[in-house]
Structures are given as C-alpha cells and as structure tokens.
C-alpha cells in the first residue's frame, strides 16, 4: 500500500510539473492529423494536451493554439498557403481510475473510492480546408469572400506559425522536419491580424 501511495504522489508531481509541449501524439498527448480523402485539400487535425490531476481550464487556449499550429504545418507540408477551419471543438476529458482490484460490492471498495485518481485532459480538433491561393479581397480582409465557406476566417499558414511560435517563445526546431526554417514572413497590420486571429468559424467552448 505504501509503495502504491509513493507512485501516485510521484505521478501527481510529474503531471502537474509538465507543461503542454508540442510533439506528435503519444501516451502523454500531442498532435495528430489525417487527410479526409487521399486527393482532398481537407484534413482532420487535433491536439491532445497533457493529463493533469486538477482541471486545467487555463490550458484550453494553449491546446487550441497548438492545434492551430499543426493545421498550419499540415497546410505547408501539402503545398498550401492558406486554410480555413470549417469545424472545431475543444473540451476537457475526465478519467477516473480506482486504485487496486477490490470487488466493487465490498465495503472496502466503497471506502477506497475516496482515493480515486482523477485526470483531466484538454483536447481540441479542427476540420480544415486548404488553398494554394485565394482572391485579393480575401487576402485584404482575412475572410473568404466567395464559395462554400464565404465569411469564414482565412488563415495564412506561415503567419499562424510565426504568431504561435512568438506567443509561446517556441523555436522553429520543434516543428516537423519537413518544414524548413522560415524566412521573412508577410505580416499584415495589427488590426487585420487581430480580426483574423479572433474569428473562429465554430469557436470552441
């Protein structure tokens, strides 16, 4: 019993001390993506944050930003410069683990539930549509002006990467090896950047 307690305490310290980093998906979290169709410009992209022993409500923004970062990576990896988010969601997944293997109908088991280990994990996922080029009006207003996704926020992939890296003091070295270090980035004026950044087609809650 004492050994189990020590393990749980150590795990708690580890979970709380680790920040949500940027990496491919593993048992601790990370990004994932898939092409919806083999010849399509549409992708499903997500980011699973680290697991915590307390509700990490303040981590949702970071997880969403990292999903957005991966969306920009995927666009550039596949030869696209721009993308829109056609659908998105962000939520906290809760998992309860009962220590030991005492039958659930015993008094000992009912008492043991008080020490149940609960973990919280913030997850975000996007459906993206990518474009190699767009019309000049869309570039000026950062909003799609025509087509199926008229009115949706338009994201410029290299600008998204520049912004997220700067926001979290990250290095280009954390990005996919398929993406080389970026040269000069075309940055619109501050008002345009704010408008594009704040507008999610389906804003996560």
C-alpha positions in Angstrom: 0.0 0.0 0.0 2.8 2.4 0.9 4.5 1.7 -2.4 1.3 2.5 -4.3 1.0 5.8 -2.4 4.5 6.8 -3.3 3.9 6.0 -7.0 0.6 8.1 -7.0 2.4 11.0 -5.4 5.3 10.9 -7.8 2.9 10.7 -10.8 0.9 13.7 -9.4 4.1 15.8 -9.2 5.1 14.7 -12.8 1.7 15.6 -14.2 1.4 19.0 -12.6 5.0 20.0 -13.4 4.8 19.2 -17.1 3.6 21.9 -19.4 1.8 21.2 -22.6 4.6 20.8 -25.1 4.5 20.4 -28.9 5.1 16.9 -30.2 3.5 14.1 -32.2 0.8 12.2 -30.3 1.9 9.7 -27.7 0.6 8.4 -24.4 1.1 11.8 -22.8 -0.7 13.8 -25.6 0.4 15.6 -28.7 -0.8 16.4 -32.2 -2.4 14.1 -34.8 -3.8 14.7 -38.3 -5.3 12.8 -41.2 -6.4 13.6 -44.7 -10.1 13.1 -45.1 -9.7 11.9 -48.7 -6.5 10.9 -50.5 -6.8 13.6 -53.2 -8.5 16.2 -51.0 -7.4 19.5 -49.6 -9.4 18.7 -46.4 -7.9 17.5 -43.2 -8.9 16.5 -39.6 -6.3 17.8 -37.2 -6.2 17.8 -33.4 -4.1 18.3 -30.3 -4.4 16.4 -27.0 -3.0 18.2 -24.1 -1.1 16.7 -21.1 -3.1 14.9 -18.4 -3.5 16.7 -15.1 -4.8 15.9 -11.6 -6.6 19.2 -11.5 -9.0 20.7 -14.0 -6.6 22.6 -16.4 -9.2 25.2 -17.6 -6.4 27.7 -18.2 -4.7 25.2 -20.7 -7.5 25.3 -23.3 -6.2 28.3 -25.1 -2.7 26.8 -25.4 -4.1 23.4 -26.7 -6.3 25.3 -29.3 -3.2 27.3 -30.4 -1.1 24.1 -30.8 -3.9 22.6 -32.9 -3.9 25.7 -35.0 -0.1 25.5 -35.3 -0.4 21.9 -36.6 -3.0 23.0 -39.0 -0.6 25.5 -40.5 2.2 22.9 -40.7 -0.1 20.4 -42.5 -1.1 23.1 -45.0 2.5 23.9 -45.8 3.6 20.3 -45.9 1.0 19.6 -48.6 1.7 22.6 -50.7 -1.0 25.0 -49.4 -0.5 28.6 -48.2 -3.9 29.3 -46.7 -6.6 27.4 -44.8 -10.0 27.9 -43.1 -11.4 26.0 -40.2 -14.8 24.5 -41.3 -15.5 23.0 -37.9 -13.8 22.9 -34.5 -14.3 21.7 -30.9 -12.4 21.8 -27.6 -13.3 20.0 -24.5 -11.9 18.5 -21.3 -11.9 14.7 -21.0 -12.1 13.4 -17.4 -10.9 9.9 -16.5 -11.3 8.3 -13.0 -9.1 5.4 -12.0 -9.9 3.3 -8.9 -6.7 2.0 -7.3 -6.5 -1.7 -6.5 -8.7 -4.6 -7.6 -11.2 -5.0 -4.7 -14.6 -6.2 -5.8 -16.9 -3.2 -6.3 -19.7 -4.6 -3.9 -17.5 -4.6 -0.8 -17.3 -2.0 2.0 -13.5 -1.7 1.4 -14.1 -0.8 -2.2 -16.7 1.9 -1.4 -14.2 3.4 1.1 -11.4 3.2 -1.4 -13.3 5.3 -3.9 -12.5 8.3 -1.8 -8.9 7.9 -3.1 -9.8 7.6 -6.7 -7.3 9.1 -9.1 -8.9 11.6 -11.5 -7.1 13.0 -14.5 -8.2 15.8 -16.8 -7.0 16.3 -20.4 -7.9 19.2 -22.7 -8.4 18.2 -26.4 -9.0 20.3 -29.5 -9.8 19.2 -33.0 -10.3 21.1 -36.3 -11.6 20.2 -39.8 -9.6 22.3 -42.2 -9.9 23.2 -45.9 -6.7 24.3 -47.6 -6.0 26.6 -50.5 -2.9 27.1 -52.6 -4.1 30.6 -53.5 -7.1 32.9 -52.8 -8.5 36.1 -54.3 -7.1 39.5 -53.4 -10.2 40.5 -51.4 -9.8 37.6 -49.1 -6.1 38.5 -48.5 -7.1 42.0 -47.7 -9.9 41.2 -45.3 -8.7 37.8 -43.9 -12.2 36.4 -44.6 -13.3 34.2 -47.5 -15.3 36.3 -49.9 -16.8 33.6 -52.1 -17.6 29.9 -52.3 -18.9 27.4 -49.9 -17.0 28.9 -46.9 -17.8 32.6 -47.6 -17.5 34.6 -44.4 -15.1 32.1 -42.7 -11.8 33.4 -41.2 -8.9 32.9 -43.6 -5.5 31.9 -42.0 -2.2 32.4 -43.7 -0.1 29.3 -42.7 3.3 31.0 -42.3 1.7 33.8 -40.3 0.0 31.4 -38.0 3.3 29.6 -37.3 5.1 32.9 -36.8 2.4 34.1 -34.3 2.2 30.9 -32.3 5.9 30.5 -32.0 6.3 34.1 -30.8 3.4 33.8 -28.4 4.8 30.8 -26.6 8.5 31.6 -27.1 8.9 28.4 -29.2 11.6 27.6 -31.7 11.2 26.5 -35.3 13.2 23.5 -34.2 10.1 22.0 -32.6 8.3 21.8 -36.0 8.0 18.9 -38.4 11.3 18.1 -40.1 9.5 18.6 -43.4 9.3 22.3 -42.8 12.5 24.3 -43.1 13.2 27.4 -41.0 11.1 30.2 -42.3 12.5 33.3 -44.0 10.7 36.7 -43.9 7.0 36.4 -43.1 4.5 38.8 -44.6 2.7 40.3 -41.6 -0.5 42.4 -42.1 -1.1 45.4 -40.0 -2.1 44.8 -36.3 -5.8 45.4 -36.9 -6.0 42.7 -39.6 -4.1 40.2 -37.5 -6.5 40.7 -34.6 -9.5 40.3 -36.8 -8.2 37.1 -38.4 -7.0 35.6 -35.1 -10.1 36.2 -33.1 -12.6 34.8 -35.7 -13.1 31.0 -35.4 -15.8 29.7 -37.8 -17.0 27.5 -35.0 -15.5 28.9 -31.9 -14.5 26.2 -29.3 -16.2 26.4 -25.9 
